Amino acid sequence: MEKVIINSYEEFEKLVGQQIGVSDYLEVSQERINLFADATLDHQWIHVDTERAKVESPYHSTIAHGYLTLSLLPYMWNQIIEVNNLKMMINYGMDKMKFGQAVLPGQSVRMVASFIL
């Protein structure tokens, strides 16, 4: 799917109720998980201790931090849409964020963006 370019509010408004686009898949490797643990100081065994996770985790594997998968959204969003004529774009927040399933090392994630009011 081609990247959507928005140059005005009117162009953006035309996307209400539509799927904007789909990003490429991005692999979440154990190395990426470990680097995120280092960056956030969150070294819980379920994320970084592969041997313990094989035995004690219900997934029989480590899992990615939920906030790691969340932090990948800006990268994937940039593959889908480009918004021009802005002084700056900020993250306003999220009201109903849920992590529906665990992401295991070696799995890939992608973003599907829709404009819903």
Buried (B, 14 or more C-beta within 10 A) or exposed (E): EEEBEBEEEEBBEEBEEEEBBBBEEBEBBBEBBBEBBEEEEEEEEBBBBBEEBEEEBEEEBBBBBEEBBEEBBEEBBEBBBEBEEEEEEEEEEEEEEEEEEBBBBEBEBEBEBEBEE
